[in-house]
Amino acid sequence: MKALVLAPALALALSAILVGAVSSPAAAAQRPEVPNIGFEKSKDGPFTRLRARYGSFTVEAGEARIDPTHAFRGSKCLHLLGGDDTTVRFEAALDDLFELRFMAERWTRNSPFSFVVEGEVDGAWSQLYDGTKTIAVGGFNTLVQVPVPQGVRTFRLRCTSPPEKGILIDDLQVIARAPMVLDGVGAAQPVLPALLGLDQNPILRIDPEFSGNEGPFQLDRVVVDLAGTTDLAAVTEVSLFAGPAKLPGSGPAETFPADARFGDPARAVEGPLVFEGSWSPSPGREHLWVSVRLAEDADLDGRVDARLLEVGTTDDQEVAIVDGSPEGAQRIGVAIRRQGQDGVAVHRIPGLATSNAGTLLGVYDFRYRGWGDLPGHIDVALSRSTDGGQTWEEARVIMDLGSDPAFAHDGVGDPAILVDRTTGTIWVVASWHHGNLGWNRSGPGFEPTQTGQLVLVRSDDDGLTWSDPINITRQVKQEEWCFLLQGPGRGITMEDGTLVFPAQYQLSPKERREPRSTVLWSKDHGVTWSLGTTAKPNTTEAAVVETRRGRLMLNMRDNRGGSRAITVSDDLGATWSTHETSRSALEEPVCMASLLHVGREVTGKGDGVLLFSNPAVSRAPRRRMTIKASRDYGETWREAHQVLLDEGESAGYSCLSMVDAKTVGLLYEGSRAQLVYQRVPLADLGL
């Protein structure tokens, strides 16, 4: 008994997939049509009996009607109005049923609500499905699948709810039993990083194309190889796992459970790898994944690839392999932080910079208790690498303002990092909350008991040791504002030596706490700080670069959604003008992003080459972590200058830094680990 709650687009796609699997047009054309009961030809309004091509409906209690204003597809649906009990009897016109499927929409948020499907089994009613807690409100977003016992063809749909509410039903499918036949097997390769530090790295998905629903047939043999892998010695183990088409996002602790393994793990060798096991596809597990474990010294500039060569079944079906070697190979990266590592529940909000000595410095939140933002039990931590990100030292906490529960653990987080190119000093700025303040409760004033505090720490020895926190709230915040905080991400050193962090603030309660982006700057190497003016209303979490000498570009998260807002200033944020690409060139799902000027980072001089990273979609969920390049100071962002790193869903924050003159590094919140590091040669971006 299953109820899958889906996004609307996914619901539409899945309702067309009659028996699991990812269907190819050729396989679909071979399958018999599944009887589908829509309500387009039914008379609008209440009914007591309704005949359809594949069955009939009789109202036994309460009221049901044909609704001409709502539908999953078409223009009409069946509406059970609820009340104390609406019961509709359905007599299927087909024998030997396997399953009923339909799209459902709960028509109320209020209680009481219940919905069940019963079947007449041996002359008595037996409950086959209970959707009371799983039918979603609105949108026809729930795909209901009701297994049918052998010989049952009479059903009751029963709903209780507040009067005139109930449930909407559309696209009822009556699925007959049929032998399961494997029509073919293909392969797909979603773009996912293969990460050092993880035992499981899915690199290729094997997709069986099958028809029917009973048998079941069993796969007992799968043959793959690692053709396309740059260095087989980088792979210490190869495994097969059964799993869904879409993997869980946001850095799961474990992708596949142990009981999902197909056969035994294999050593990575040249030539075919044979896996022998037993696997029967079932809804939700209709795919196999080739997974690898990497050696600790696997080259981050390498690639891992696989292809499907052969599949065998227990009944010796002849199985065609359709495109067993999709184009592409997975890039290698590092799982910098994983869920639960060192007792930390969640790691978020990455900042990344390269010191004058060439050391990579990654900062981020240690969120000890969970995903919640400030206030909470949160500290700022640092990871450090002296070899371009190949290896990383143990994480260390560099900002800890206390942990007393009476003051909401004095959480400090959302860091941004900056390297003073003149002095070599490294600065980290973060937001400190002495009590239950945070985005929604921080208020006017200056004191820690009134408002969030803007604090800095500094290191003068390449990030090995750090100063005590320096509170600059009174220097830069206006008293009437509710909140002032940093970027997060990274800051810059301008050509004249000025230090600049992106910043954001909330207006007063009378002005509805509207957020605005700006810049925080210092002309005396961090002794004193000043704040710019509003770059654009209703924006947050900006990224900043110096384009031409003295000109700042602020690239902002825009709460209107869809795309990034971009402004420029020639006077350190005293005045701003809208850039011609604002709200058009760079799509975003309302998320933090990163911006970097390659020439400024490498030589201190402008060369016009800008890099940008974010989840490259226009709406949630955040996915498709991508680096884009512009060769003309951000005037154009061409598709030829883009690299997709991770198409999976994640929290989506990222930060760029140049590793050397020819390579950029990215620290980001990934789908495969909570914090991921990858490096990309500029040549791969067409530069």
C-alpha positions as CSV (number, residue, x, y, z in Angstrom):
1,M,0.0,0.0,0.0
2,K,1.8,3.1,-1.2
3,A,1.1,6.8,-1.6
4,L,3.8,8.7,-3.3
5,V,3.7,12.5,-2.8
6,L,5.1,14.2,-5.9
7,A,5.9,17.5,-7.4
8,P,3.4,18.3,-10.1
9,A,5.7,17.8,-13.0
10,L,7.0,14.5,-11.5
11,A,3.5,13.4,-10.8
12,L,2.6,13.9,-14.5
13,A,5.6,11.9,-15.6
14,L,5.1,9.0,-13.2
15,S,1.4,8.7,-13.9
16,A,2.4,7.9,-17.5
17,I,4.9,5.2,-16.4
18,L,2.5,2.3,-16.0
19,V,4.8,-0.3,-14.3
20,G,7.8,1.4,-12.9
21,A,11.1,1.7,-14.8
22,V,12.3,4.5,-16.9
23,S,10.6,3.8,-20.2
24,S,12.1,4.2,-23.7
25,P,9.7,5.0,-26.5
26,A,10.5,1.7,-28.2
27,A,9.7,-0.3,-25.0
28,A,6.5,1.7,-24.4
29,A,5.3,1.1,-27.9
30,Q,5.4,-2.7,-27.3
31,R,3.3,-2.6,-24.1
32,P,-0.5,-3.0,-24.2
33,E,-2.5,0.1,-23.2
34,V,-3.5,0.2,-19.5
35,P,-7.2,0.9,-19.0
36,N,-7.5,4.5,-17.8
37,I,-10.7,5.9,-16.4
38,G,-11.0,9.7,-16.9
39,F,-14.2,11.6,-16.4
40,E,-14.2,14.0,-19.4
41,K,-17.4,12.4,-20.9
42,S,-19.3,12.2,-17.6
43,K,-22.1,14.6,-16.8
44,D,-21.2,17.4,-14.5
45,G,-22.6,17.4,-10.9
46,P,-23.9,14.8,-8.4
47,F,-24.6,11.2,-9.4
48,T,-25.8,8.0,-7.8
49,R,-24.6,5.7,-10.5
50,L,-21.9,6.3,-13.1
51,R,-20.9,4.0,-15.9
52,A,-17.4,4.1,-17.4
53,R,-15.7,1.9,-20.0
54,Y,-13.7,-0.1,-17.5
55,G,-16.1,-0.1,-14.6
56,S,-19.0,1.5,-12.8
57,F,-19.4,3.8,-9.7
58,T,-22.3,3.6,-7.2
59,V,-22.8,6.1,-4.4
60,E,-23.7,4.1,-1.3
61,A,-23.5,6.9,1.3
62,G,-22.9,10.6,1.3
63,E,-22.4,12.5,-1.9
64,A,-20.1,12.3,-4.9
65,R,-20.1,14.4,-8.1
66,I,-18.2,15.1,-11.3
67,D,-16.2,18.3,-10.8
68,P,-15.8,20.3,-14.1
69,T,-13.4,22.8,-12.6
70,H,-10.5,20.6,-11.4
71,A,-8.5,17.8,-12.9
72,F,-5.1,16.2,-13.0
73,R,-5.4,16.0,-16.8
74,G,-8.2,17.1,-18.9
75,S,-11.0,19.2,-17.4
76,K,-13.0,17.0,-14.9
77,C,-12.4,14.7,-11.9
78,L,-14.4,12.6,-9.4
79,H,-15.1,14.4,-6.1
80,L,-16.0,12.5,-2.9
81,L,-17.5,15.2,-0.7
82,G,-16.6,13.7,2.6
83,G,-18.9,14.6,5.5
84,D,-19.5,11.8,8.1
85,D,-18.9,9.2,5.5
86,T,-19.0,9.2,1.7
87,T,-18.8,5.7,0.2
88,V,-18.5,5.0,-3.5
89,R,-18.6,1.4,-4.7
90,F,-16.5,0.7,-7.8
91,E,-17.0,-2.5,-9.9
92,A,-14.2,-3.1,-12.3
93,A,-15.1,-4.5,-15.7
94,L,-11.9,-6.5,-15.9
95,D,-10.9,-9.8,-14.2
96,D,-7.6,-10.8,-12.6
97,L,-6.6,-7.3,-11.5
98,F,-3.1,-6.5,-10.1
99,E,-3.4,-2.9,-9.0
100,L,-5.5,0.3,-9.0
101,R,-3.7,3.5,-9.5
102,F,-5.0,7.1,-9.5
103,M,-4.0,10.7,-8.8
104,A,-5.5,12.1,-5.6
105,E,-5.8,15.5,-4.0
106,R,-7.0,16.2,-0.4
107,W,-9.6,18.9,-0.6
108,T,-9.1,20.3,2.9
109,R,-6.4,21.1,5.4
110,N,-8.8,20.7,8.3
111,S,-9.6,17.7,10.5
112,P,-11.2,15.2,10.6
113,F,-9.9,13.6,7.4
114,S,-9.7,9.9,6.4
115,F,-9.6,8.1,3.1
116,V,-9.4,4.3,2.6
117,V,-9.9,1.8,-0.2
118,E,-11.5,-1.5,0.6
119,G,-11.8,-4.6,-1.5
120,E,-14.5,-7.4,-1.3
121,V,-12.4,-10.5,-0.4
122,D,-14.3,-13.8,0.0
123,G,-17.6,-11.9,0.6
124,A,-16.2,-9.5,3.2
125,W,-14.8,-6.0,3.0
126,S,-11.0,-5.8,3.7
127,Q,-9.0,-2.6,3.8
128,L,-6.4,-2.5,1.0
129,Y,-5.1,1.1,1.3
130,D,-5.2,3.9,3.9
131,G,-4.3,7.4,2.6
132,T,-5.4,9.3,5.7
133,K,-2.0,10.6,6.5
134,T,-0.4,10.5,3.0
135,I,-2.8,12.2,0.6
136,A,-1.4,15.7,0.0
137,V,-3.5,18.9,0.1
138,G,-3.9,20.5,-3.4
139,G,-2.3,20.0,-6.7
140,F,-3.1,16.3,-7.5
141,N,0.4,15.6,-6.1
142,T,-0.3,12.1,-4.7
143,L,0.0,9.0,-6.8
144,V,-2.0,6.2,-5.1
145,Q,-1.1,2.6,-5.8
146,V,-3.5,0.0,-4.4
147,P,-2.4,-3.7,-4.6
148,V,-5.4,-6.0,-5.5
149,P,-5.6,-9.5,-4.0
150,Q,-6.2,-12.4,-6.5
151,G,-9.8,-12.5,-7.7
152,V,-10.9,-9.1,-6.3
153,R,-12.8,-6.8,-8.6
154,T,-15.2,-4.9,-6.3
155,F,-14.0,-1.9,-4.2
156,R,-15.2,0.8,-1.9
157,L,-13.7,4.3,-1.8
158,R,-14.5,5.9,1.6
159,C,-13.9,9.4,2.8
160,T,-14.6,11.3,6.0
161,S,-13.9,15.1,6.2
162,P,-15.6,18.4,7.0
163,P,-18.8,18.8,4.9
164,E,-18.4,19.7,1.2
165,K,-14.6,19.0,1.3
166,G,-13.4,15.4,0.9
167,I,-11.0,14.2,-1.9
168,L,-10.6,14.6,-5.7
169,I,-9.7,11.6,-7.8
170,D,-8.6,11.5,-11.5
171,D,-6.9,9.2,-14.0
172,L,-7.9,5.9,-12.3
173,Q,-6.0,3.1,-13.9
174,V,-7.2,-0.5,-13.8
175,I,-4.1,-2.7,-14.2
176,A,-4.5,-6.3,-15.0
177,R,-2.0,-9.0,-14.1
178,A,0.5,-9.8,-16.7
179,P,3.8,-11.8,-16.8
180,M,6.8,-9.6,-16.3
181,V,9.1,-9.5,-19.3
182,L,12.4,-7.7,-19.6
183,D,12.3,-5.7,-22.9
184,G,15.8,-4.3,-22.7
185,V,18.4,-2.7,-20.4
186,G,20.0,0.7,-20.8
187,A,22.2,2.9,-18.8
188,A,22.3,6.6,-17.7
189,Q,24.9,8.7,-16.0
190,P,23.6,11.6,-13.9
191,V,26.4,14.1,-13.3
192,L,27.6,13.4,-9.7
193,P,31.0,13.8,-8.1
194,A,33.0,10.7,-7.1
195,L,34.3,11.6,-3.7
196,L,37.3,10.7,-1.6
197,G,36.1,9.8,1.9
198,L,32.9,8.0,0.9
199,D,32.5,4.3,0.7
200,Q,29.7,4.6,-2.0
201,N,30.0,6.7,-5.1
202,P,27.2,6.0,-7.7
203,I,28.7,6.6,-11.2
204,L,26.4,4.7,-13.5
205,R,22.7,3.8,-13.3
206,I,21.4,0.6,-15.0
207,D,17.8,0.9,-16.2
208,P,15.8,-2.2,-16.9
209,E,13.0,-1.7,-19.4
210,F,10.2,-4.2,-18.5
211,S,6.5,-4.8,-19.0
212,G,4.1,-6.7,-17.0
213,N,3.8,-6.9,-13.2
214,E,3.9,-10.6,-12.1
215,G,6.6,-13.2,-12.1
216,P,8.8,-11.7,-11.1
217,F,11.8,-12.2,-13.4
218,Q,15.2,-12.1,-11.7
219,L,18.5,-10.7,-12.9
220,D,21.3,-13.0,-11.8
221,R,24.2,-11.6,-13.8
222,V,25.5,-8.1,-14.6
223,V,28.7,-7.4,-16.5
224,V,30.3,-3.9,-16.5
225,D,33.7,-2.4,-17.0
226,L,35.4,0.8,-16.1
227,A,36.2,2.0,-19.6
228,G,36.8,5.8,-19.5
229,T,38.4,5.8,-16.0
230,T,41.7,7.7,-16.2
231,D,43.5,5.6,-13.5
232,L,42.2,2.2,-12.4
233,A,44.5,2.3,-9.4
234,A,42.4,5.2,-8.1
235,V,39.5,2.8,-7.6
236,T,39.8,0.3,-4.7
237,E,36.4,-1.3,-5.0
238,V,33.4,-1.6,-7.4
239,S,29.9,-2.6,-6.3
240,L,26.4,-2.9,-7.6
241,F,23.4,-1.7,-5.5
242,A,19.6,-1.7,-6.2
243,G,18.1,1.8,-5.7
244,P,15.8,4.4,-7.0
245,A,16.3,6.4,-10.2
246,K,16.7,9.6,-8.2
247,L,19.2,9.5,-5.3
248,P,18.6,11.3,-2.0
249,G,20.2,14.7,-1.8
250,S,21.9,17.0,0.7
251,G,24.7,14.6,1.7
252,P,23.1,11.4,3.0
253,A,25.1,9.4,5.6
254,E,24.5,6.3,3.5
255,T,23.2,6.1,-0.1
256,F,22.4,2.4,-0.3
257,P,21.7,0.0,2.6
258,A,23.7,-3.2,2.9
259,D,20.7,-5.4,1.8
260,A,20.5,-3.5,-1.5
261,R,23.8,-4.9,-2.7
262,F,23.8,-7.1,-5.8
263,G,26.6,-9.7,-5.7
264,D,30.0,-9.3,-4.1
265,P,32.2,-6.2,-4.4
266,A,34.9,-6.5,-7.1
267,R,38.4,-5.2,-7.5
268,A,39.0,-2.6,-10.2
269,V,40.8,-4.3,-13.1
270,E,41.0,-3.8,-16.8
271,G,38.3,-5.6,-18.7
272,P,34.9,-7.0,-17.7
273,L,33.7,-7.1,-14.1
274,V,31.2,-9.9,-13.5
275,F,28.6,-9.5,-10.7
276,E,26.4,-12.5,-9.9
277,G,23.4,-12.1,-7.5
278,S,19.6,-12.1,-7.4
279,W,17.5,-9.1,-8.0
280,S,13.8,-8.7,-8.7
281,P,12.8,-5.2,-9.7
282,S,9.9,-3.7,-7.7
283,P,8.4,-0.2,-7.4
284,G,10.9,2.2,-6.0
285,R,13.9,-0.1,-6.6
286,E,13.8,-0.6,-10.3
287,H,17.4,0.3,-11.0
288,L,20.9,-0.9,-10.3
289,W,23.8,1.5,-9.6
290,V,27.5,1.0,-10.3
291,S,29.3,2.4,-7.2
292,V,33.0,2.8,-6.5
293,R,35.2,3.5,-3.6
294,L,38.3,5.6,-4.3
295,A,41.8,5.4,-3.0
296,E,42.8,8.2,-0.5
297,D,45.4,9.5,-3.0
298,A,43.1,9.4,-6.1
299,D,44.0,12.4,-8.3
300,L,41.4,15.1,-8.1
301,D,42.0,15.9,-11.7
302,G,41.0,12.4,-12.8
303,R,37.8,10.9,-14.0
304,V,35.8,7.7,-13.1
305,D,33.6,6.0,-15.7
306,A,31.7,2.8,-16.3
307,R,29.7,1.0,-19.0
308,L,27.2,-1.8,-19.1
309,L,28.2,-4.8,-21.2
310,E,25.8,-7.6,-20.4
311,V,22.8,-8.7,-18.3
312,G,21.5,-12.2,-17.6
313,T,18.2,-13.5,-16.1
314,T,17.3,-16.7,-14.3
315,D,15.0,-17.7,-17.1
316,D,17.7,-17.0,-19.8
317,Q,15.7,-14.2,-21.5
318,E,17.6,-12.6,-24.4
319,V,18.3,-9.1,-23.2
320,A,19.2,-6.2,-25.5
321,I,21.6,-3.6,-24.1
322,V,20.5,-0.2,-25.3
323,D,23.1,2.6,-25.0
324,G,25.1,0.9,-22.2
325,S,27.8,3.6,-22.4
326,P,26.3,7.0,-22.1
327,E,28.5,10.0,-22.8
328,G,30.4,11.5,-19.9
329,A,32.5,10.6,-16.9
330,Q,32.4,11.6,-13.2
331,R,34.9,14.1,-11.8
332,I,36.7,13.3,-8.6
333,G,36.4,15.4,-5.5
334,V,36.7,15.3,-1.7
335,A,34.0,14.9,0.9
336,I,35.2,17.6,3.1
337,R,32.4,17.2,5.7
338,R,29.8,14.4,6.0
339,Q,26.6,14.2,8.0
340,G,27.3,13.4,11.7
341,Q,31.1,13.6,11.3
342,D,32.9,14.4,14.6
343,G,29.5,14.6,16.3
344,V,28.3,17.5,14.1
345,A,24.9,16.9,12.7
346,V,25.1,19.4,9.8
347,H,27.9,21.4,8.0
348,R,26.7,24.4,6.1
349,I,27.6,27.9,4.6
350,P,31.0,27.4,2.9
351,G,33.6,30.1,2.4
352,L,36.8,29.5,0.6
353,A,40.0,31.6,0.0
354,T,43.6,31.0,-1.0
355,S,46.2,32.6,1.2
356,N,49.3,34.4,-0.1
357,A,51.2,31.2,0.6
358,G,48.9,29.2,-1.6
359,T,47.0,27.5,1.3
360,L,43.3,26.8,0.7
361,L,41.2,27.8,3.7
362,G,37.6,26.6,3.9
363,V,35.3,28.0,6.6
364,Y,31.8,26.9,7.4
365,D,29.2,26.3,10.1
366,F,29.4,23.5,12.6
367,R,25.7,23.0,13.3
368,Y,25.9,20.6,16.2
369,R,22.2,19.8,16.5
370,G,20.6,20.0,13.0
371,W,19.7,22.0,9.9
372,G,18.3,25.1,11.8
373,D,19.9,28.5,11.1
374,L,21.0,30.9,13.9
375,P,20.3,31.2,16.7
376,G,21.4,27.8,17.8
377,H,24.4,25.6,18.9
378,I,26.6,26.7,16.0
379,D,30.4,27.5,15.7
380,V,32.6,28.5,12.8
381,A,35.0,25.8,11.7
382,L,38.0,25.8,9.4
383,S,39.5,23.2,7.0
384,R,43.0,23.8,5.7
385,S,44.9,22.3,2.7
386,T,48.4,23.0,1.6
387,D,48.4,20.8,-1.6
388,G,45.6,22.3,-3.7
389,G,42.8,20.5,-2.0
390,Q,44.1,16.9,-2.4
391,T,44.4,16.5,1.3
392,W,42.9,18.5,4.2
393,E,43.9,18.9,7.8
394,E,41.5,18.0,10.6
395,A,38.7,20.6,11.0
396,R,39.2,23.1,13.9
397,V,36.8,25.5,15.5
398,I,38.0,29.2,15.0
399,M,34.9,31.0,16.4
400,D,33.1,29.9,19.5
401,L,31.3,32.5,21.5
402,G,29.9,30.1,24.2
403,S,27.5,27.3,24.5
404,D,25.1,28.3,27.4
405,P,21.6,27.1,26.6
406,A,20.2,30.2,28.5
407,F,21.6,32.3,25.6
408,A,20.6,30.0,22.7
409,H,24.2,28.5,22.9
410,D,25.7,31.9,21.7
411,G,25.7,30.6,18.1
412,V,28.0,32.2,15.6
413,G,27.9,31.4,11.9
414,D,27.4,32.2,8.2
415,P,31.1,33.0,7.8
416,A,32.9,34.9,5.0
417,I,36.6,34.8,4.5
418,L,39.0,37.4,3.0
419,V,42.8,37.4,2.4
420,D,44.5,40.8,2.7
421,R,46.8,40.6,-0.3
422,T,49.0,43.4,1.0
423,T,49.7,42.1,4.5
424,G,48.8,38.4,4.2
425,T,46.4,38.7,7.1
426,I,43.3,36.4,6.8
427,W,40.0,37.7,8.1
428,V,36.8,35.8,8.9
429,V,33.6,37.7,9.6
430,A,30.5,36.0,11.1
431,S,27.2,36.7,12.9
432,W,27.0,36.1,16.7
433,H,23.6,35.7,18.5
434,H,23.6,36.1,22.3
435,G,20.2,34.7,22.9
436,N,17.1,33.9,20.8
437,L,17.6,36.5,18.1
438,G,18.3,35.4,14.6
439,W,16.9,36.6,11.3
440,N,13.3,37.1,12.5
441,R,14.0,38.2,16.1
442,S,17.1,40.4,15.9
443,G,16.0,44.0,16.6
444,P,17.1,47.6,16.7
445,G,19.9,48.6,19.0
446,F,23.6,47.8,19.4
447,E,23.8,45.5,22.5
448,P,24.2,41.7,22.2
449,T,20.8,41.3,24.0
450,Q,19.1,43.4,21.4
451,T,20.5,42.6,18.0
452,G,22.8,40.2,16.2
453,Q,26.5,41.1,16.4
454,L,29.0,41.4,13.6
455,V,32.3,39.9,14.7
456,L,35.7,39.3,13.1
457,V,38.7,37.1,13.8
458,R,42.1,37.3,12.1
459,S,45.1,35.1,11.5
460,D,48.6,36.3,10.8
461,D,50.2,32.9,10.4
462,D,48.4,31.4,7.3
463,G,45.4,30.2,9.3
464,L,47.2,28.2,11.9
465,T,46.1,30.4,14.9
466,W,43.3,32.9,15.3
467,S,42.6,36.0,17.3
468,D,39.8,36.5,19.8
469,P,36.6,37.9,18.3
470,I,36.6,41.6,17.4
471,N,33.1,43.1,17.6
472,I,32.5,45.9,15.0
473,T,28.7,46.2,15.4
474,R,28.7,49.8,16.7
475,Q,31.2,50.8,14.0
476,V,28.9,50.0,11.1
477,K,25.3,49.3,12.1
478,Q,22.6,52.0,12.3
479,E,20.7,51.8,15.6
480,E,17.2,51.5,14.1
481,W,18.1,48.6,11.8
482,C,17.0,45.1,13.0
483,F,20.0,43.2,11.8
484,L,23.4,43.6,10.1
485,L,25.5,40.7,8.9
486,Q,28.0,39.6,6.3
487,G,27.8,38.0,2.8
488,P,28.4,35.0,3.5
489,G,31.2,33.4,1.4
490,R,34.3,35.4,0.6
491,G,35.6,39.0,0.4
492,I,38.3,40.6,-1.8
493,T,41.3,42.9,-1.7
494,M,40.9,45.7,-4.3
495,E,43.8,46.8,-6.5
496,D,44.4,49.8,-4.1
497,G,44.5,47.5,-1.0
498,T,41.0,48.2,0.2
499,L,39.4,45.2,1.9
500,V,35.7,44.5,0.9
501,F,33.2,42.0,2.3
502,P,29.7,41.6,0.9
503,A,27.1,42.5,3.6
504,Q,23.3,42.7,4.2
505,Y,21.0,44.4,6.6
506,Q,17.4,44.6,7.7
507,L,15.6,47.9,8.0
508,S,13.5,48.9,11.0
509,P,10.3,47.1,12.1
510,K,8.3,50.1,10.8
511,E,9.9,49.4,7.4
512,R,8.9,45.7,7.7
513,R,12.5,44.5,8.2
514,E,13.1,44.6,4.5
515,P,16.5,43.2,3.7
516,R,19.1,45.0,1.5
517,S,22.5,44.2,0.2
518,T,25.6,46.4,0.4
519,V,29.4,46.2,1.1
520,L,31.5,46.4,4.2
521,W,35.0,47.9,3.6
522,S,38.2,48.9,5.3
523,K,41.0,51.1,3.9
524,D,43.4,50.6,6.9
525,H,43.8,46.8,6.7
526,G,41.0,46.0,9.1
527,V,41.6,48.5,11.9
528,T,38.3,50.3,11.1
529,W,35.4,49.4,8.9
530,S,32.7,51.3,7.0
531,L,29.4,50.3,5.3
532,G,28.0,51.2,1.9
533,T,24.4,52.1,1.1
534,T,21.5,50.0,-0.4
535,A,22.5,48.3,-3.6
536,K,19.0,46.9,-4.2
537,P,16.0,46.3,-1.9
538,N,14.8,42.8,-1.0
539,T,18.2,41.2,-1.7
540,T,20.5,39.2,0.6
541,E,23.7,37.0,0.5
542,A,25.6,38.9,-2.1
543,A,29.0,38.2,-3.8
544,V,31.4,41.0,-4.7
545,V,34.3,41.5,-7.2
546,E,36.3,44.4,-8.4
547,T,35.9,44.5,-12.2
548,R,37.8,47.5,-13.7
549,R,40.0,49.4,-11.3
550,G,37.9,50.9,-8.5
551,R,34.6,49.5,-9.7
552,L,32.7,47.0,-7.5
553,M,30.2,44.5,-8.9
554,L,27.7,43.2,-6.4
555,N,25.9,40.0,-7.4
556,M,22.9,39.4,-5.1
557,R,20.4,36.7,-4.1
558,D,17.1,38.3,-5.1
559,N,14.1,37.2,-3.0
560,R,11.8,37.7,-6.0
561,G,13.4,34.5,-7.3
562,G,14.3,33.4,-10.8
563,S,17.6,35.2,-11.4
564,R,20.4,37.2,-9.8
565,A,20.3,40.9,-9.2
566,I,23.5,42.8,-10.2
567,T,24.6,46.3,-9.4
568,V,27.9,48.2,-9.7
569,S,29.5,51.1,-7.8
570,D,32.5,53.3,-8.4
571,D,32.6,54.8,-4.9
572,L,32.7,51.9,-2.4
573,G,28.9,51.5,-2.3
574,A,28.0,55.2,-1.7
575,T,26.0,55.0,-4.9
576,W,24.9,52.1,-7.1
577,S,23.7,51.6,-10.6
578,T,21.9,48.6,-12.1
579,H,24.0,46.4,-14.3
580,E,22.5,45.6,-17.7
581,T,22.5,41.8,-17.0
582,S,20.6,42.2,-13.7
583,R,17.6,39.9,-13.3
584,S,18.3,38.3,-16.7
585,A,21.7,36.6,-17.2
586,L,22.1,34.3,-14.2
587,E,19.2,32.1,-13.1
588,E,18.9,31.1,-9.4
589,P,16.4,29.3,-7.2
590,V,16.8,32.0,-4.4
591,C,20.1,30.8,-3.0
592,M,23.6,32.1,-2.1
593,A,26.1,32.1,-5.0
594,S,29.8,32.9,-5.6
595,L,31.6,35.3,-7.9
596,L,35.3,35.6,-8.6
597,H,37.5,37.7,-10.9
598,V,40.3,35.5,-12.1
599,G,42.9,38.2,-12.9
600,R,42.4,39.9,-9.6
601,E,42.9,36.7,-7.7
602,V,46.0,35.6,-9.7
603,T,47.9,38.8,-10.4
604,G,45.9,41.5,-8.7
605,K,45.1,43.0,-12.1
606,G,41.8,42.9,-14.0
607,D,41.6,40.5,-17.0
608,G,37.8,40.5,-17.4
609,V,37.4,36.8,-16.7
610,L,34.7,36.3,-14.1
611,L,33.6,32.9,-12.6
612,F,30.2,32.3,-11.1
613,S,28.9,29.3,-9.2
614,N,25.4,28.4,-8.0
615,P,22.6,25.8,-8.5
616,A,21.8,26.7,-12.1
617,V,18.0,26.5,-12.0
618,S,15.4,29.2,-11.7
619,R,13.4,27.6,-9.0
620,A,13.6,25.2,-6.1
621,P,14.7,22.5,-5.4
622,R,18.3,23.7,-5.6
623,R,20.2,21.4,-7.9
624,R,22.7,21.4,-10.8
625,M,25.7,23.0,-9.1
626,T,27.5,24.7,-12.0
627,I,30.5,26.9,-12.6
628,K,30.1,29.5,-15.4
629,A,32.6,31.8,-17.0
630,S,32.5,35.2,-18.6
631,R,35.3,36.6,-20.6
632,D,34.0,40.2,-20.7
633,Y,33.5,41.4,-17.1
634,G,30.1,39.7,-16.8
635,E,28.5,41.1,-19.9
636,T,27.8,37.6,-21.3
637,W,27.8,34.1,-19.9
638,R,27.9,31.7,-22.7
639,E,26.9,28.0,-22.5
640,A,30.2,27.0,-24.0
641,H,31.9,28.3,-20.8
642,Q,30.1,26.2,-18.2
643,V,30.8,23.0,-16.2
644,L,28.1,21.1,-14.4
645,L,29.6,19.4,-11.3
646,D,26.6,17.9,-9.4
647,E,23.1,17.7,-10.8
648,G,21.6,16.3,-7.5
649,E,19.6,18.2,-5.0
650,S,21.4,20.0,-2.1
651,A,21.3,23.0,0.1
652,G,23.2,24.7,-2.7
653,Y,25.6,27.2,-1.2
654,S,29.1,27.5,-2.8
655,C,32.3,29.5,-2.8
656,L,35.1,29.8,-5.4
657,S,38.8,30.4,-5.1
658,M,41.7,30.1,-7.4
659,V,44.0,27.2,-6.6
660,D,46.7,28.4,-9.0
661,A,46.8,30.4,-12.2
662,K,45.1,27.7,-14.3
663,T,42.8,26.0,-11.8
664,V,39.7,27.1,-9.8
665,G,38.5,25.3,-6.6
666,L,34.9,25.2,-5.4
667,L,33.7,24.4,-1.9
668,Y,30.0,23.6,-2.0
669,E,27.0,22.0,-0.4
670,G,26.6,18.9,-2.5
671,S,24.2,16.1,-3.0
672,R,26.8,13.4,-2.2
673,A,28.2,15.1,1.0
674,Q,27.3,18.1,3.0
675,L,30.5,19.9,2.0
676,V,32.3,18.9,-1.2
677,Y,35.5,20.3,-2.7
678,Q,36.3,20.0,-6.4
679,R,38.9,21.7,-8.6
680,V,38.4,22.5,-12.3
681,P,41.0,23.5,-14.8
682,L,40.1,26.8,-16.5
683,A,40.6,25.0,-19.8
684,D,37.5,22.9,-19.0
685,L,35.6,26.2,-19.0
686,G,36.9,27.0,-22.4
687,L,39.3,29.6,-21.1
